[in-house]
């Protein structure tokens, strides 16, 4: 069980970092047609990332590929400051619910009708606290623009930079300022995170709530 919890928390940190980058004030119209203007490629990286501030509700499939070639797909929903992630980990179906305002996360096991609660103070500190801070965490590494590519029909600005631990290559969707593919290379190899089937529609509040009658268990500290 401890190993499963660690895997979930690590994946959630990736999702939380992406969500913090996407927080904003004005919602993007779900039915808006794809328009990739040529001038978008001439905008600075900061300006492109700034477009993500308008996204307040979206869902997607996150496909993570490890250096060993193992592939894990999870479904993720975000609305306001709440997140839902679900997938199968080591053969067990799990649902992960996050409420950033309450600094809480629930890991729900549907088969057992049980859940575990975790505080998210450390997770938020690790991921960053605001869209500006998250954007600066990329810009401070002096990313180099490699050019543009079309990925899954989306025009992307391709950048690369080096952190203290990773060499990173990223595809940023120019229309929404959303990184939809990230390759991170260390001495152990290259890990890939891809966002698929992105949908900006509204999400029901019930998606972020535990079903009635779920037994809440205490999780050992680690």
HELIX and SHEET records of a PDB file:
HELIX    1   1 UNK A    2  UNK A   22  1                                  21    
HELIX    2   2 UNK A   38  UNK A   42  5                                   5    
HELIX    3   3 UNK A   45  UNK A   50  1                                   6    
HELIX    4   4 UNK A   51  UNK A   54  5                                   4    
HELIX    5   5 UNK A  121  UNK A  127  1                                   7    
HELIX    6   6 UNK A  131  UNK A  139  1                                   9    
HELIX    7   7 UNK A  205  UNK A  208  5                                   4    
SHEET    1   A12 UNK A 144  UNK A 151  0                                        
SHEET    2   A12 UNK A 154  UNK A 162 -1                                        
SHEET    3   A12 UNK A 167  UNK A 173 -1                                        
SHEET    4   A12 UNK A 178  UNK A 186 -1                                        
SHEET    5   A12 UNK A 189  UNK A 199 -1                                        
SHEET    6   A12 UNK A  57  UNK A  65 -1                                        
SHEET    7   A12 UNK A  71  UNK A  79 -1                                        
SHEET    8   A12 UNK A  82  UNK A  89 -1                                        
SHEET    9   A12 UNK A  92  UNK A  99 -1                                        
SHEET   10   A12 UNK A 104  UNK A 109 -1                                        
SHEET   11   A12 UNK A 114  UNK A 119 -1                                        
SHEET   12   A12 UNK A 215  UNK A 217  1                                        
END                                                                             
